Amino acid sequence: ASSRPQKTTCSVHDLNCKTIEKKIRKKIEHSWKGILKVCKEKDISNVGEIPVSDFLDIAGKFNLNLSEGEINQITTKYDFKENGRFAYYDFLQSCILFLKPQETLLLKRVIIQKPQKPLSPGPQTTSFFSAMLRIQPKILHCWRPMKRTFKSHDETHSGLLNVSDFRQVLHDYNIDLTEEELFNILEYYDKTLTSKISYNDFLRAFIQ
């Protein structure tokens, strides 16, 4: 990721792609496991990329209903190396979860506070995706009061909660994680094993 060119402005092309991704988000949410499975089968070298032609087949197979122009927009955006290959992991992440920093537009209201330290995430595994997607509908329904509850447990105002408090807050909102789900979420948000998790980083994955 560090070798990719950094974009300093939000281009019209990027905005168009965001519109397209929003349009197909519901379909991706329902079929992302199947899409990811097919992509991995075609990604023999396990590099997170497949030929653009393979993505065209996948888009048709899973009825994403993209026009030729929309396909061109998407494949251009995710052909990071400009070599005719499609970065499917980045595409799925962008459509489903907001795991990467979003470019802030002029006058756009930031509804989730940025952390004091930039997130240095751990691995984004299929199990992590699955756990985050399972709880996504409930999080979207109650994230505002949940954010206030997180802050009430954060006595030092550090933006961090220990794992037990984090899990308890989720439980208070009828979101119960299995041990495996908790492990995969912690593996992503607590890569350095501090036993603390940034609740703003966690909520930002669902809310932008």
C-alpha positions in Angstrom: 0.0 0.0 0.0 2.9 2.4 0.8 4.1 2.1 -2.8 0.8 3.4 -4.2 0.7 7.0 -5.3 -0.9 9.2 -2.6 -3.9 11.3 -3.8 -4.0 14.8 -2.5 -7.4 15.8 -3.9 -10.7 14.0 -4.4 -11.2 13.9 -8.2 -14.4 13.7 -10.1 -13.5 10.2 -11.0 -13.2 9.2 -7.3 -16.6 10.8 -6.6 -18.2 8.9 -9.5 -16.7 5.7 -8.1 -18.1 6.4 -4.7 -21.6 6.8 -6.2 -21.2 3.5 -8.1 -20.0 1.7 -4.9 -22.9 3.1 -2.9 -25.3 1.9 -5.6 -24.0 -1.7 -5.5 -23.3 -1.8 -1.7 -26.4 -3.8 -0.8 -25.7 -6.4 -3.4 -22.1 -6.7 -2.3 -23.1 -7.0 1.4 -25.3 -10.0 0.5 -22.8 -11.8 -1.8 -19.3 -10.6 -0.7 -18.3 -14.1 0.6 -19.1 -15.6 -2.8 -17.3 -12.8 -4.7 -14.2 -13.1 -2.4 -14.1 -16.9 -2.8 -14.2 -16.6 -6.6 -11.6 -13.8 -6.6 -9.3 -15.9 -4.4 -9.7 -18.9 -6.7 -8.6 -16.7 -9.7 -5.8 -15.1 -7.6 -3.3 -18.0 -7.9 -0.4 -15.9 -6.6 -2.4 -14.6 -3.6 -1.5 -11.0 -4.3 -5.0 -9.5 -3.9 -5.4 -8.8 -7.6 -7.0 -10.5 -10.5 -7.1 -9.6 -14.3 -9.7 -7.0 -15.0 -11.3 -9.4 -17.4 -12.0 -11.8 -14.5 -13.7 -9.1 -12.6 -16.0 -8.4 -15.5 -17.0 -12.1 -15.4 -17.6 -11.9 -11.6 -19.7 -8.7 -11.9 -21.9 -10.5 -14.4 -22.1 -13.7 -12.3 -23.2 -11.8 -9.2 -25.6 -9.5 -11.1 -24.0 -6.3 -10.0 -25.8 -4.6 -12.9 -23.0 -2.2 -13.8 -23.0 -0.4 -17.1 -20.0 -0.4 -19.4 -19.1 3.1 -18.2 -19.5 2.1 -14.5 -17.3 -0.9 -15.1 -14.6 1.3 -16.7 -14.8 3.7 -13.7 -14.4 0.9 -11.1 -11.7 -1.0 -12.9 -9.7 2.1 -13.6 -9.9 3.1 -9.9 -8.7 -0.3 -8.6 -6.1 -0.9 -11.3 -3.5 0.7 -9.0 -0.5 -0.4 -10.9 -2.1 0.3 -14.3 -1.3 -3.2 -15.5 -4.7 -4.5 -16.2 -5.2 -6.1 -12.8 -8.1 -5.4 -10.4 -7.4 -5.0 -6.6 -10.4 -6.9 -5.4 -9.6 -6.7 -1.7 -9.5 -2.9 -1.8 -12.7 -2.9 -3.8 -14.6 -5.1 -1.3 -13.3 -3.1 1.6 -14.4 0.2 0.0 -17.9 -1.1 -0.8 -18.6 -2.7 2.6 -16.6 -1.2 5.4 -14.8 2.2 5.8 -11.5 0.7 6.9 -9.3 3.2 5.1 -9.1 6.9 5.8 -11.7 8.8 3.8 -10.8 12.0 2.1 -12.5 14.9 3.8 -14.4 17.1 1.4 -14.8 20.9 2.0 -17.5 21.7 4.5 -18.2 18.0 5.1 -19.1 17.3 8.8 -16.9 14.8 10.5 -19.2 12.8 12.7 -16.7 10.4 14.2 -13.7 12.0 16.0 -10.3 11.3 14.5 -7.9 9.4 16.7 -4.9 11.1 18.2 -2.7 8.5 16.6 -3.3 7.2 13.1 -4.6 3.6 13.0 -2.0 1.0 12.2 -4.3 -1.9 11.5 -3.6 -5.6 11.6 -4.7 -8.2 9.1 -8.1 -8.0 7.3 -9.1 -11.6 7.3 -12.2 -13.2 6.0 -13.2 -14.0 9.6 -12.7 -10.3 10.4 -14.9 -9.2 7.5 -17.6 -11.8 8.6 -17.6 -10.5 12.2 -17.8 -6.9 11.1 -20.6 -7.5 8.6 -22.7 -9.5 11.1 -22.8 -6.7 13.6 -23.0 -3.9 11.0 -26.8 -3.5 11.0 -27.0 -3.2 14.8 -24.1 -0.8 14.9 -25.8 1.5 12.3 -29.0 1.4 14.4 -27.4 2.5 17.7 -24.0 4.0 17.0 -24.8 7.4 18.5 -25.8 6.2 22.0 -23.1 3.6 21.8 -20.5 6.3 21.2 -21.7 8.1 24.3 -21.5 4.9 26.3 -18.0 4.3 25.1 -17.0 7.8 26.2 -18.6 7.3 29.6 -16.3 4.3 30.2 -13.3 6.3 28.9 -12.3 8.0 32.2 -8.9 9.2 30.9 -10.4 10.6 27.6 -7.8 8.7 25.7 -10.2 7.3 23.1 -9.2 3.8 24.2 -11.1 1.2 26.2 -9.8 -2.1 27.6 -11.2 -5.2 26.0 -13.6 -6.1 28.8 -15.2 -2.6 28.8 -15.4 -2.6 25.0 -17.1 -6.0 25.0 -19.4 -5.0 27.8 -20.6 -1.9 25.9 -21.4 -4.0 22.9 -23.3 -6.4 25.1 -25.3 -3.5 26.5 -26.5 -2.9 23.0 -27.3 -6.6 22.4 -24.2 -7.2 20.3 -22.5 -10.3 21.6 -19.3 -11.4 20.0 -18.1 -15.0 19.9 -14.5 -15.6 21.2 -13.4 -16.0 17.6 -15.1 -12.8 16.4 -13.6 -10.8 19.3 -10.2 -12.3 18.5 -10.4 -11.3 14.8 -11.6 -7.7 15.7 -8.8 -7.3 18.3 -6.3 -8.7 15.8 -7.2 -5.8 13.5 -7.7 -3.0 16.0 -5.1 -4.0 18.6 -2.3 -5.3 16.4 0.4 -4.4 19.1 -1.4 -6.3 21.8 -2.0 -3.4 24.2 -5.3 -4.9 25.3 -7.0 -1.6 24.4 -9.1 -0.7 21.4 -9.9 2.7 19.9 -13.7 2.9 19.9 -13.6 5.8 17.4 -11.6 3.7 14.9 -14.1 0.9 15.5 -17.1 3.0 14.9 -15.6 4.8 11.9 -15.5 1.5 10.0 -19.3 1.7 9.9 -20.0 5.4 9.8 -18.7 8.0 7.4 
